[in-house]
């Protein structure tokens, strides 16, 4: 690869472009062209992986920082400070929760089995926000109350608590003297929220959780916020019962329930004993490098950048008893799980309680199995009931049918006044409209710029690396601007101009070679003799990410996997792309000694352009957008959700600070009809 220094921009084009007020670049106007400026200039060999590779490099650097911080935990004081810092961070990232309101706990039915009793439970974890559960109790003639209590949380099974192994754990615990309360998560079991006009469920589990996640993230929450709150209220319910020992509580769950139980055991000190299954590994390891970052609730904003990995969920509760249930063939990497266990064990050992942390590994694929159920109940009996017994060979168990375990006849949404996560988000969004208005009142443009930079995670202009221009062989109208490590921004001169002193810059989601960019270039510059350039911010045009089918591309866009990597690092796609626009604008302004006017070719690129103009208003003389590409109001989306929305346009907590109309107002954006 030969690095070339570009000549002054006024000389970069060929003679044909210089003699005409406008001329199209000498390459096909074809969005599917195989030509790649990024490859030919030597910046990267696989443009579609450019963003992924850049983020993985940052994750590797973050892991080194995590390891260095972990190795400094030498004393009880060190450990306590480490635990508290992560709990504080975790709660902050979950966002504002709610005041405890009456649970209005109702027993909607009782089932007597020879081996146990089951009470069908209905709670209001928030007013008219219903949670359905089942409390499995020992036979009092065999085990006299009060009992230790265990909250069981469900993985991503559509049937929720009715799932065989999930209720099976509860049956086994009750048969051995434990009170086991299992609760449906949102969008599972009896808590489905989406129905068509004929009353049929539209979606559930992971897809539904991702839909709930978008509006929640815009408000500074997460799907996990709702799950953690439901679990907190589940513990409240257990403690309200006279037949349950209030300070002998545990939590268990598998897969998505492994996520939930890991969160609760880290956050709520009432959980003395825990047994998460098929989840704990490392987000610095295979989960980001070989797999996908999983579902909305399994990714906490900025946790890897801050330094909160899976091992920390165990460390945060040390030295309380914790059992890790694992499977050799799990897609949650078993080697990373053992590393997390060893890291946590070193902390337990320093606290002289290594016996309180244990791990089992069972042959097989992801999920509960009879051996894990046996080991989990044995663990709870040891630490909650003081009975060191080994349970084996318990399966099959006398389970309830799907109809038997129902708390209500037709699901919670059939109850009078029942509310969804979307209703609750709408209420919060409405509240934030007033606080945003008050917070933005009397702000200067510079003060607004600082808030935009902080919220969208945009560095001050002086901290964005000055771009290094790399020529594209045989393409005098093109260059690649190298900014951050491994990141290149293709830039193309669409019109030469006649020296008017104004350069129009197009932020191009569709790519420099697209017909749409060519059309806009003629519209805004060709007839007036202004120079027109276009750029492809990262992840667009040549570096567009193909994505995976794990995140529904038609609903969330093609880049869900990589978007969540940025989310875990505490970055935003909008902010990173705004930085690319800023880098290009500064380069053009300093080389051409011109005034920059900014525009875009799509709602997504318009959003990035508005953020660039808001974050560094000194760079731009003007920003204008076509009326057909004005970005959608985030508050408007929350008001109408659930419906499709591109992850690339989601910024964590943005509605606590500003909305799209505020960007338009503060940047002085004009709208082209």
C-alpha positions as CSV (number, residue, x, y, z in Angstrom):
1,X,0.0,0.0,0.0
2,X,1.3,3.4,-0.9
3,X,0.2,6.4,1.1
4,X,-0.5,9.4,-1.1
5,X,-0.8,13.0,0.1
6,X,-3.6,14.7,-1.8
7,X,-2.9,18.0,-3.6
8,X,-5.0,21.0,-2.7
9,X,-8.6,20.3,-3.2
10,X,-9.0,22.9,-5.9
11,X,-6.6,20.8,-8.1
12,X,-7.9,17.4,-7.2
13,X,-10.3,17.1,-10.1
14,X,-9.6,16.4,-13.7
15,X,-9.9,19.1,-16.4
16,X,-13.4,18.0,-17.5
17,X,-14.8,18.7,-14.1
18,X,-13.1,22.1,-13.9
19,X,-14.5,23.6,-17.1
20,X,-18.1,22.8,-16.3
21,X,-20.3,24.3,-13.5
22,X,-21.4,20.7,-12.8
23,X,-20.2,17.3,-14.1
24,X,-21.0,13.8,-12.8
25,X,-18.0,11.8,-11.4
26,X,-16.5,9.3,-13.8
27,X,-17.9,6.2,-12.2
28,X,-21.2,4.4,-12.6
29,X,-24.2,5.7,-10.7
30,X,-24.9,2.2,-9.3
31,X,-25.6,1.5,-5.7
32,X,-24.4,-2.1,-6.2
33,X,-21.1,-1.2,-7.8
34,X,-18.3,-3.4,-6.7
35,X,-15.8,-0.5,-6.6
36,X,-14.6,0.2,-3.1
37,X,-12.6,3.3,-2.3
38,X,-11.8,1.8,1.1
39,X,-10.2,-1.3,-0.4
40,X,-8.3,0.4,-3.2
41,X,-6.9,3.1,-0.9
42,X,-5.7,0.3,1.5
43,X,-7.6,1.4,4.5
44,X,-9.4,-1.9,5.0
45,X,-9.8,-5.2,3.1
46,X,-13.4,-5.9,4.2
47,X,-15.4,-2.7,4.2
48,X,-18.5,-4.4,5.6
49,X,-16.5,-5.4,8.7
50,X,-14.9,-2.0,9.2
51,X,-17.1,-0.9,12.1
52,X,-17.2,-4.3,13.7
53,X,-13.4,-4.6,13.7
54,X,-13.0,-1.0,15.1
55,X,-15.5,-1.7,17.9
56,X,-13.9,-5.1,18.7
57,X,-10.5,-3.4,19.0
58,X,-12.1,-0.9,21.5
59,X,-13.6,-3.9,23.4
60,X,-10.2,-5.5,23.7
61,X,-8.8,-2.3,25.0
62,X,-11.6,-2.0,27.5
63,X,-10.9,-5.6,28.7
64,X,-7.3,-4.6,29.4
65,X,-8.6,-1.8,31.6
66,X,-11.0,-4.1,33.3
67,X,-8.3,-6.6,34.0
68,X,-6.0,-3.9,35.4
69,X,-8.8,-2.7,37.7
70,X,-9.6,-6.2,38.9
71,X,-6.0,-7.0,39.7
72,X,-6.0,-4.0,42.1
73,X,-8.6,-5.6,44.3
74,X,-6.5,-6.5,47.3
75,X,-8.3,-5.6,50.4
76,X,-11.9,-5.7,51.8
77,X,-12.0,-1.9,51.3
78,X,-11.0,-2.3,47.7
79,X,-13.6,-4.9,47.1
80,X,-16.4,-3.0,48.8
81,X,-15.6,0.2,46.8
82,X,-15.5,-1.9,43.6
83,X,-18.9,-3.5,44.4
84,X,-20.6,-0.2,45.2
85,X,-19.3,1.6,42.1
86,X,-20.7,-1.1,39.9
87,X,-24.1,-1.2,41.7
88,X,-24.3,2.6,41.4
89,X,-23.4,2.5,37.7
90,X,-25.8,-0.4,37.1
91,X,-28.8,1.3,38.7
92,X,-27.9,4.6,36.9
93,X,-27.9,2.8,33.5
94,X,-31.3,1.1,34.2
95,X,-32.7,4.6,34.6
96,X,-35.3,6.0,36.9
97,X,-37.4,3.4,38.5
98,X,-40.7,3.8,40.4
99,X,-42.0,4.3,43.9
100,X,-43.3,1.1,45.5
101,X,-47.0,1.0,45.3
102,X,-49.4,-1.6,46.8
103,X,-48.9,-5.0,45.2
104,X,-52.5,-5.9,45.7
105,X,-51.5,-9.5,45.7
106,X,-54.4,-11.8,44.9
107,X,-54.5,-15.6,45.1
108,X,-56.7,-16.5,42.1
109,X,-56.7,-20.2,42.6
110,X,-55.2,-23.0,44.7
111,X,-54.2,-26.5,43.5
112,X,-53.6,-29.3,45.9
113,X,-51.3,-32.0,44.8
114,X,-50.2,-34.9,46.9
115,X,-46.6,-33.7,46.6
116,X,-47.1,-29.9,47.0
117,X,-49.6,-27.0,47.0
118,X,-49.7,-24.3,44.3
119,X,-51.2,-20.8,44.7
120,X,-51.9,-18.9,41.5
121,X,-50.8,-15.3,42.0
122,X,-51.7,-11.9,40.5
123,X,-49.6,-8.9,41.4
124,X,-49.5,-5.2,40.4
125,X,-45.8,-4.4,40.3
126,X,-47.1,-1.0,39.2
127,X,-50.7,0.2,39.2
128,X,-52.6,-1.8,36.7
129,X,-49.3,-3.4,35.5
130,X,-50.0,-7.0,36.2
131,X,-47.5,-9.8,36.9
132,X,-48.7,-13.4,36.9
133,X,-47.0,-16.1,39.0
134,X,-47.3,-19.3,40.8
135,X,-46.2,-20.0,44.4
136,X,-45.3,-23.6,44.9
137,X,-45.4,-24.5,48.6
138,X,-44.4,-27.7,50.5
139,X,-47.0,-29.9,52.0
140,X,-47.3,-28.6,55.6
141,X,-47.7,-32.0,57.0
142,X,-44.2,-32.9,55.6
143,X,-42.5,-29.5,56.1
144,X,-43.9,-27.0,58.6
145,X,-43.8,-23.3,57.7
146,X,-42.2,-20.9,57.5
147,X,-40.0,-21.8,54.5
148,X,-37.0,-20.2,52.8
149,X,-38.2,-18.5,49.6
150,X,-36.8,-18.7,46.1
151,X,-37.8,-16.4,43.2
152,X,-37.5,-18.3,39.9
153,X,-37.3,-16.2,36.7
154,X,-38.1,-17.6,33.3
155,X,-35.9,-17.7,30.2
156,X,-37.1,-16.8,26.8
157,X,-39.9,-19.4,26.6
158,X,-43.1,-18.2,25.0
159,X,-45.1,-20.2,27.6
160,X,-43.2,-18.6,30.5
161,X,-43.8,-20.2,33.9
162,X,-45.7,-23.1,32.2
163,X,-42.5,-24.3,30.6
164,X,-41.7,-27.8,31.9
165,X,-38.2,-27.3,33.3
166,X,-39.0,-23.8,34.7
167,X,-42.0,-25.0,36.8
168,X,-40.2,-28.3,37.3
169,X,-37.5,-26.5,39.4
170,X,-40.3,-25.0,41.5
171,X,-42.0,-28.4,42.0
172,X,-38.8,-30.0,43.0
173,X,-38.0,-27.2,45.5
174,X,-41.5,-27.4,47.0
175,X,-41.2,-31.2,47.4
176,X,-38.1,-30.7,49.4
177,X,-39.2,-27.9,51.7
178,X,-38.7,-24.6,49.8
179,X,-41.3,-22.0,48.8
180,X,-40.7,-21.4,45.1
181,X,-42.3,-18.4,43.4
182,X,-42.1,-18.3,39.6
183,X,-43.2,-15.2,37.7
184,X,-43.9,-14.6,34.0
185,X,-41.7,-11.9,32.4
186,X,-43.2,-9.3,30.2
187,X,-44.2,-10.6,26.7
188,X,-44.2,-14.2,27.9
189,X,-46.7,-16.6,29.4
190,X,-49.8,-14.6,30.5
191,X,-48.1,-11.2,30.0
192,X,-48.2,-10.9,26.2
193,X,-48.7,-7.3,25.1
194,X,-49.1,-7.3,21.3
195,X,-52.3,-8.5,19.6
196,X,-53.8,-8.1,16.2
197,X,-57.3,-6.9,15.5
198,X,-58.7,-10.4,16.1
199,X,-57.0,-10.8,19.5
200,X,-54.2,-13.1,18.3
201,X,-50.7,-12.5,19.8
202,X,-48.4,-10.8,17.3
203,X,-45.0,-11.4,18.9
204,X,-43.4,-12.5,22.2
205,X,-40.0,-13.1,23.9
206,X,-36.8,-11.8,22.3
207,X,-38.4,-9.9,19.4
208,X,-41.0,-8.3,21.7
209,X,-38.3,-7.5,24.3
210,X,-36.3,-5.7,21.5
211,X,-39.3,-3.7,20.5
212,X,-39.9,-2.7,24.2
213,X,-36.2,-1.8,24.4
214,X,-36.2,0.9,21.7
215,X,-38.6,3.3,23.5
216,X,-37.1,2.4,26.9
217,X,-33.6,3.2,25.7
218,X,-34.7,6.6,24.3
219,X,-36.0,7.4,27.8
220,X,-32.8,6.3,29.5
221,X,-34.2,2.9,30.6
222,X,-33.9,-0.6,29.2
223,X,-36.1,-3.7,28.8
224,X,-34.0,-4.9,31.8
225,X,-35.4,-2.0,33.9
226,X,-38.9,-3.6,33.7
227,X,-37.5,-7.0,34.4
228,X,-35.4,-5.9,37.4
229,X,-38.4,-4.0,38.8
230,X,-40.7,-7.0,38.5
231,X,-38.1,-9.1,40.3
232,X,-37.7,-6.6,43.1
233,X,-41.5,-6.6,43.6
234,X,-41.4,-10.4,43.5
235,X,-39.1,-10.4,46.4
236,X,-41.4,-7.9,48.1
237,X,-44.2,-10.4,47.7
238,X,-42.2,-13.2,49.2
239,X,-41.3,-11.0,52.2
240,X,-45.0,-10.1,52.6
241,X,-45.9,-13.7,53.3
242,X,-46.1,-14.9,56.8
243,X,-45.2,-18.5,55.7
244,X,-41.8,-17.4,54.2
245,X,-38.7,-16.5,56.1
246,X,-38.0,-13.0,54.9
247,X,-34.2,-13.1,55.3
248,X,-33.7,-16.5,53.6
249,X,-34.3,-15.6,50.0
250,X,-32.8,-16.9,46.8
251,X,-33.1,-16.4,43.0
252,X,-32.6,-18.8,40.1
253,X,-33.1,-18.7,36.4
254,X,-32.0,-20.2,33.1
255,X,-30.9,-18.5,29.8
256,X,-32.9,-15.2,29.8
257,X,-33.7,-16.1,33.4
258,X,-30.0,-16.6,33.9
259,X,-29.6,-12.9,32.8
260,X,-32.4,-11.8,35.2
261,X,-31.2,-13.8,38.1
262,X,-27.6,-12.5,37.6
263,X,-28.9,-8.9,37.6
264,X,-31.0,-9.3,40.7
265,X,-28.3,-11.2,42.7
266,X,-25.9,-8.3,41.9
267,X,-28.3,-5.5,42.7
268,X,-30.6,-6.6,45.6
269,X,-28.9,-7.4,48.9
270,X,-32.0,-9.4,50.0
271,X,-30.8,-12.2,47.7
272,X,-28.6,-14.3,50.0
273,X,-28.3,-17.4,47.7
274,X,-28.3,-17.5,43.9
275,X,-28.1,-20.1,41.1
276,X,-28.0,-18.6,37.6
277,X,-27.9,-21.0,34.7
278,X,-26.6,-20.9,31.1
279,X,-25.7,-17.3,30.9
280,X,-22.7,-16.0,32.8
281,X,-19.6,-15.9,30.6
282,X,-17.9,-12.7,29.5
283,X,-19.0,-9.8,27.2
284,X,-15.3,-9.2,26.5
285,X,-14.9,-12.7,25.1
286,X,-16.7,-14.9,22.6
287,X,-20.1,-13.3,23.2
288,X,-18.9,-10.2,21.3
289,X,-16.1,-11.7,19.2
290,X,-17.8,-14.9,17.9
291,X,-21.5,-14.6,18.7
292,X,-24.0,-11.8,19.0
293,X,-24.6,-9.5,21.9
294,X,-28.0,-11.1,22.5
295,X,-31.3,-9.3,23.4
296,X,-32.2,-5.8,24.5
297,X,-32.2,-6.6,28.2
298,X,-28.9,-8.4,28.0
299,X,-27.0,-5.3,27.1
300,X,-26.5,-2.5,29.6
301,X,-25.5,0.9,28.1
302,X,-21.8,1.5,28.5
303,X,-21.1,-1.4,30.7
304,X,-18.0,-2.6,28.9
305,X,-16.6,0.9,28.6
306,X,-17.2,1.4,32.3
307,X,-15.9,-2.0,33.3
308,X,-18.8,-4.2,34.3
309,X,-18.5,-7.7,32.9
310,X,-20.3,-10.9,33.8
311,X,-17.8,-11.8,36.5
312,X,-18.8,-8.6,38.2
313,X,-22.3,-9.8,38.7
314,X,-20.8,-12.5,41.0
315,X,-18.2,-10.2,42.5
316,X,-20.8,-7.5,43.3
317,X,-22.5,-10.0,45.7
318,X,-19.4,-11.6,47.2
319,X,-19.2,-13.5,49.5
320,X,-22.9,-14.6,49.3
321,X,-23.5,-18.2,48.1
322,X,-23.6,-18.5,44.3
323,X,-23.8,-21.6,42.1
324,X,-23.0,-21.3,38.4
325,X,-24.9,-23.9,36.3
326,X,-23.3,-24.4,32.9
327,X,-23.5,-26.7,29.8
328,X,-20.4,-27.8,27.8
329,X,-22.1,-27.1,24.5
330,X,-23.7,-23.8,25.4
331,X,-23.6,-20.8,23.0
332,X,-22.6,-18.9,26.1
333,X,-19.0,-19.9,25.9
334,X,-18.0,-22.4,28.5
335,X,-14.4,-21.3,28.6
336,X,-15.4,-17.7,29.3
337,X,-17.7,-19.0,32.0
338,X,-14.9,-20.8,33.7
339,X,-12.8,-17.6,33.5
340,X,-15.6,-15.6,35.1
341,X,-15.9,-18.2,37.8
342,X,-12.1,-18.2,38.5
343,X,-12.0,-14.4,38.6
344,X,-14.9,-14.3,41.1
345,X,-13.4,-17.2,43.1
346,X,-10.3,-15.2,43.8
347,X,-12.4,-12.5,45.4
348,X,-14.3,-15.0,47.4
349,X,-11.0,-16.5,48.5
350,X,-9.7,-13.2,49.6
351,X,-12.8,-12.9,51.7
352,X,-12.1,-16.4,53.1
353,X,-15.4,-17.8,51.8
354,X,-14.3,-19.8,48.7
355,X,-16.8,-22.5,49.8
356,X,-19.7,-20.2,48.9
357,X,-18.9,-20.1,45.2
358,X,-19.4,-23.2,43.1
359,X,-19.8,-24.3,39.5
360,X,-21.2,-27.4,37.8
361,X,-20.8,-28.3,34.1
362,X,-23.2,-30.7,32.4
363,X,-22.7,-32.2,29.0
364,X,-25.1,-30.9,26.4
365,X,-26.5,-27.9,24.8
366,X,-28.0,-24.7,26.2
367,X,-30.8,-25.0,28.7
368,X,-32.0,-26.6,32.0
369,X,-31.8,-30.3,32.5
370,X,-32.6,-32.7,35.3
371,X,-29.1,-32.6,36.7
372,X,-29.2,-28.8,36.9
373,X,-32.5,-28.8,38.7
374,X,-31.2,-31.4,41.2
375,X,-28.0,-29.4,41.8
376,X,-29.9,-26.1,42.2
377,X,-32.4,-27.3,44.8
378,X,-29.5,-29.0,46.7
379,X,-27.7,-25.7,46.7
380,X,-30.7,-23.8,48.1
381,X,-31.3,-26.4,50.7
382,X,-27.7,-26.2,51.9
383,X,-27.6,-22.4,52.2
384,X,-31.2,-21.4,52.9
385,X,-32.5,-24.4,54.8
386,X,-29.3,-25.6,56.5
387,X,-29.8,-29.1,55.1
388,X,-26.7,-30.4,53.3
389,X,-28.4,-33.1,51.2
390,X,-27.8,-34.3,47.7
391,X,-30.8,-34.6,45.4
392,X,-30.5,-36.9,42.4
393,X,-32.7,-38.6,39.9
394,X,-35.8,-36.5,40.6
395,X,-37.2,-36.2,37.1
396,X,-39.9,-36.6,35.8
397,X,-41.9,-34.5,38.2
398,X,-45.7,-34.0,38.8
399,X,-46.1,-30.8,36.8
400,X,-49.1,-28.5,36.3
401,X,-50.7,-28.3,32.9
402,X,-50.7,-25.0,31.0
403,X,-54.4,-24.4,31.9
404,X,-53.8,-25.4,35.6
405,X,-51.0,-22.9,36.1
406,X,-52.8,-19.9,34.6
407,X,-53.5,-17.1,37.1
408,X,-56.1,-15.4,34.9
409,X,-58.3,-16.9,32.2
410,X,-57.2,-14.8,29.2
411,X,-53.9,-13.1,30.0
412,X,-53.3,-9.9,31.8
413,X,-54.3,-7.6,29.0
414,X,-57.9,-8.8,29.3
415,X,-58.0,-7.3,32.8
416,X,-59.8,-4.0,33.3
417,X,-57.4,-1.0,32.9
418,X,-54.4,-3.3,32.2
419,X,-51.3,-1.4,31.1
420,X,-48.3,-2.3,29.0
421,X,-44.7,-1.2,29.1
422,X,-45.6,1.1,26.2
423,X,-48.2,2.8,28.2
424,X,-45.7,3.4,31.0
425,X,-43.1,4.7,28.6
426,X,-45.7,7.1,27.1
427,X,-46.4,8.5,30.6
428,X,-42.7,9.1,31.2
429,X,-42.2,10.6,27.8
430,X,-45.1,13.0,28.4
431,X,-43.5,14.0,31.7
432,X,-40.1,14.5,30.0
433,X,-41.6,16.9,27.5
434,X,-42.1,19.5,30.2
435,X,-38.7,18.9,31.8
436,X,-37.0,19.2,28.4
437,X,-38.7,22.4,27.7
438,X,-37.6,23.9,31.0
439,X,-34.1,22.6,30.6
440,X,-33.6,24.1,27.2
441,X,-35.1,27.4,27.9
442,X,-32.6,30.3,27.7
443,X,-29.8,28.0,26.6
444,X,-27.1,29.5,24.4
445,X,-26.2,27.6,21.2
446,X,-22.9,26.7,22.8
447,X,-24.6,25.3,26.0
448,X,-26.9,23.3,23.8
449,X,-23.9,22.0,21.8
450,X,-22.3,20.7,25.1
451,X,-25.5,18.8,26.0
452,X,-25.8,17.3,22.5
453,X,-22.1,16.2,22.7
454,X,-22.6,14.6,26.1
455,X,-25.8,12.8,25.3
456,X,-24.9,11.5,21.8
457,X,-21.3,10.8,22.9
458,X,-19.6,13.2,20.4
459,X,-16.1,14.4,21.3
460,X,-15.3,18.1,21.2
461,X,-13.9,19.0,17.7
462,X,-10.4,19.3,18.9
463,X,-10.4,15.7,20.2
464,X,-11.6,14.2,17.0
465,X,-8.5,13.0,15.1
466,X,-7.6,15.2,12.2
467,X,-8.3,13.2,9.1
468,X,-5.4,11.8,7.0
469,X,-6.3,11.9,3.3
470,X,-5.6,8.8,1.3
471,X,-5.9,9.1,-2.5
472,X,-7.9,6.5,-4.4
473,X,-5.9,5.2,-7.4
474,X,-7.3,6.3,-10.7
475,X,-10.1,8.2,-9.0
476,X,-9.0,11.8,-8.8
477,X,-12.4,12.9,-7.6
478,X,-12.3,10.7,-4.6
479,X,-10.4,10.2,-1.4
480,X,-10.6,8.4,1.9
481,X,-10.2,10.3,5.1
482,X,-8.7,8.2,7.8
483,X,-9.8,9.3,11.3
484,X,-10.0,6.8,14.2
485,X,-8.0,3.7,14.1
486,X,-9.2,1.4,11.4
487,X,-11.9,3.9,10.2
488,X,-12.0,5.4,6.8
489,X,-14.5,7.9,5.4
490,X,-14.9,7.8,1.6
491,X,-15.4,11.3,0.2
492,X,-16.3,12.3,-3.3
493,X,-16.4,15.6,-5.2
494,X,-19.7,15.6,-6.9
495,X,-19.4,19.1,-8.5
496,X,-16.3,21.2,-9.0
497,X,-17.9,24.6,-8.5
498,X,-16.7,28.0,-9.8
499,X,-14.9,29.3,-6.7
500,X,-18.0,30.8,-5.0
501,X,-16.4,30.2,-1.5
502,X,-19.3,27.9,-0.5
503,X,-19.0,24.1,-0.4
504,X,-22.1,21.9,0.0
505,X,-21.5,18.7,2.0
506,X,-23.9,15.8,1.7
507,X,-23.9,13.1,4.4
508,X,-24.7,10.1,2.3
509,X,-26.3,7.0,3.8
510,X,-27.1,5.7,0.3
511,X,-23.4,6.1,-0.7
512,X,-21.3,8.4,-2.8
513,X,-22.1,6.5,-6.0
514,X,-25.9,6.5,-5.5
515,X,-28.3,8.1,-7.9
516,X,-29.9,9.9,-4.9
517,X,-26.7,11.6,-4.0
518,X,-26.1,12.6,-7.6
519,X,-29.7,14.1,-7.7
520,X,-29.2,16.1,-4.5
521,X,-25.8,17.4,-5.7
522,X,-27.4,18.8,-8.9
523,X,-30.3,20.3,-6.9
524,X,-28.2,22.1,-4.3
525,X,-25.1,23.1,-6.1
526,X,-24.9,22.4,-9.8
527,X,-27.0,25.3,-11.0
528,X,-25.4,27.8,-8.7
529,X,-21.8,26.9,-9.3
530,X,-21.1,25.8,-5.7
531,X,-18.7,22.9,-5.1
532,X,-20.5,19.8,-3.8
533,X,-18.9,17.0,-1.8
534,X,-20.4,13.9,-0.4
535,X,-19.2,11.6,2.4
536,X,-20.1,8.2,3.6
537,X,-20.0,8.2,7.4
538,X,-19.0,4.8,8.9
539,X,-21.4,1.9,8.4
540,X,-23.0,3.5,5.3
541,X,-22.2,3.2,1.6
542,X,-19.2,1.0,1.1
543,X,-18.8,0.1,4.8
544,X,-22.5,-0.8,5.2
545,X,-22.9,-3.7,7.6
546,X,-24.7,-6.8,6.3
547,X,-26.0,-7.7,9.8
548,X,-27.4,-11.0,11.0
549,X,-30.9,-12.4,11.1
550,X,-30.8,-12.4,14.9
551,X,-32.1,-8.9,14.9
552,X,-35.0,-8.5,12.5
553,X,-33.6,-6.4,9.7
554,X,-37.0,-5.2,8.4
555,X,-37.8,-3.8,11.8
556,X,-34.4,-2.8,13.4
557,X,-32.2,-2.3,10.4
558,X,-29.2,-4.4,9.2
559,X,-26.8,-3.5,11.9
560,X,-28.3,-4.7,15.2
561,X,-25.3,-6.8,16.1
562,X,-22.7,-4.0,15.6
563,X,-25.0,-1.4,17.1
564,X,-25.2,-3.3,20.3
565,X,-21.4,-3.5,20.4
566,X,-21.3,0.2,20.3
567,X,-24.1,0.4,22.9
568,X,-22.1,-1.9,25.3
569,X,-19.1,0.5,24.9
570,X,-21.2,3.5,25.7
571,X,-21.1,4.9,22.2
572,X,-23.9,5.9,19.8
573,X,-24.1,5.3,16.0
574,X,-25.5,8.8,15.6
575,X,-22.6,10.3,17.5
576,X,-19.9,8.4,15.7
577,X,-21.3,9.3,12.3
578,X,-21.7,13.0,13.4
579,X,-18.0,12.9,14.3
580,X,-17.2,11.6,10.8
581,X,-19.1,14.5,9.3
582,X,-17.3,16.9,11.6
583,X,-13.9,15.5,10.6
584,X,-14.7,15.9,6.9
585,X,-16.2,19.4,7.3
586,X,-13.1,20.6,9.2
587,X,-10.8,19.1,6.5
588,X,-12.8,20.8,3.7
589,X,-13.0,24.1,5.5
590,X,-9.3,24.3,6.3
591,X,-8.2,23.2,2.8
592,X,-10.7,25.1,0.7
593,X,-11.0,28.1,3.0
594,X,-14.7,28.0,2.4
595,X,-18.1,28.1,4.1
596,X,-19.6,24.7,4.6
597,X,-23.3,24.1,4.1
598,X,-24.5,20.7,5.2
599,X,-27.3,18.5,4.0
600,X,-28.1,14.8,3.8
601,X,-29.8,12.1,1.7
602,X,-32.0,10.2,4.2
603,X,-33.7,10.6,7.6
604,X,-30.9,8.7,9.3
605,X,-28.1,10.7,7.7
606,X,-30.2,13.9,8.4
607,X,-30.1,12.9,12.1
608,X,-26.4,12.5,12.0
609,X,-26.0,15.9,10.2
610,X,-28.2,17.7,12.7
611,X,-26.0,16.4,15.5
612,X,-22.9,17.5,13.7
613,X,-24.3,20.9,13.2
614,X,-25.5,21.1,16.8
615,X,-22.2,19.8,18.3
616,X,-19.9,22.2,16.4
617,X,-21.9,25.1,15.1
618,X,-18.8,27.1,14.3
619,X,-18.0,24.7,11.4
620,X,-21.2,25.3,9.4
621,X,-22.6,28.3,7.8
622,X,-25.9,26.6,7.2
623,X,-27.7,23.2,7.3
624,X,-30.7,22.4,5.1
625,X,-32.7,19.3,4.7
626,X,-35.3,18.1,2.3
627,X,-38.8,18.0,3.7
628,X,-39.1,14.4,2.7
629,X,-36.1,13.3,4.9
630,X,-36.7,15.2,8.2
631,X,-36.0,12.7,11.0
632,X,-38.9,11.5,13.1
633,X,-39.4,12.8,16.6
634,X,-38.3,10.4,19.2
635,X,-41.1,11.4,21.5
636,X,-43.5,10.8,18.6
637,X,-42.2,7.3,18.2
638,X,-42.6,6.5,21.9
639,X,-46.2,7.8,21.7
640,X,-47.1,5.4,18.9
641,X,-44.9,2.4,19.8
642,X,-44.7,-0.5,19.2
643,X,-43.8,-0.3,15.6
644,X,-40.6,-0.5,13.5
645,X,-37.7,1.8,14.3
646,X,-34.1,1.6,13.2
647,X,-31.6,0.9,16.0
648,X,-29.0,3.2,14.3
649,X,-31.1,6.2,15.2
650,X,-31.5,5.3,18.9
651,X,-29.6,7.3,21.5
652,X,-29.7,6.2,25.1
653,X,-31.6,8.7,27.3
654,X,-31.9,11.4,24.6
655,X,-35.5,12.3,25.5
656,X,-34.3,13.4,28.9
657,X,-32.4,16.2,27.2
658,X,-33.7,17.0,23.7
659,X,-35.8,15.9,20.8
660,X,-35.4,16.2,17.0
661,X,-37.3,19.5,16.9
662,X,-34.8,21.0,19.4
663,X,-32.0,20.1,17.0
664,X,-33.7,21.8,14.1
665,X,-34.4,24.9,16.2
666,X,-30.9,25.3,17.7
667,X,-29.1,24.6,14.4
668,X,-31.3,27.0,12.4
669,X,-31.9,24.2,9.9
670,X,-33.9,25.2,6.9
671,X,-36.3,22.8,5.1
672,X,-36.2,22.4,1.3
673,X,-39.6,21.7,-0.1
